[in-house]
């Protein structure tokens, strides 16, 4: 393999959210992928299910997201 760790296949039941899932591609930084992978492994979930659960919670809030920039130095100043 090319040094990329593959997650175990911990799939949820098909249609567990009451709808079919559709394949999409996302681009994430290596740091974000590592964080998602760590949570997925600990919870025995797929990356997809971790992101699905996060998106379906109140964590995905426009007001909260608008306060988060991609510049870490700016985030540290506001704390």
Secondary structure by P-SEA (a helix, b strand, c coil): ccccccccccccccccccbbbbbbbbbbcaaaaaaaaaaaaaacccaaaaaaaaaacccccaaaaaaccccaaaaaaac
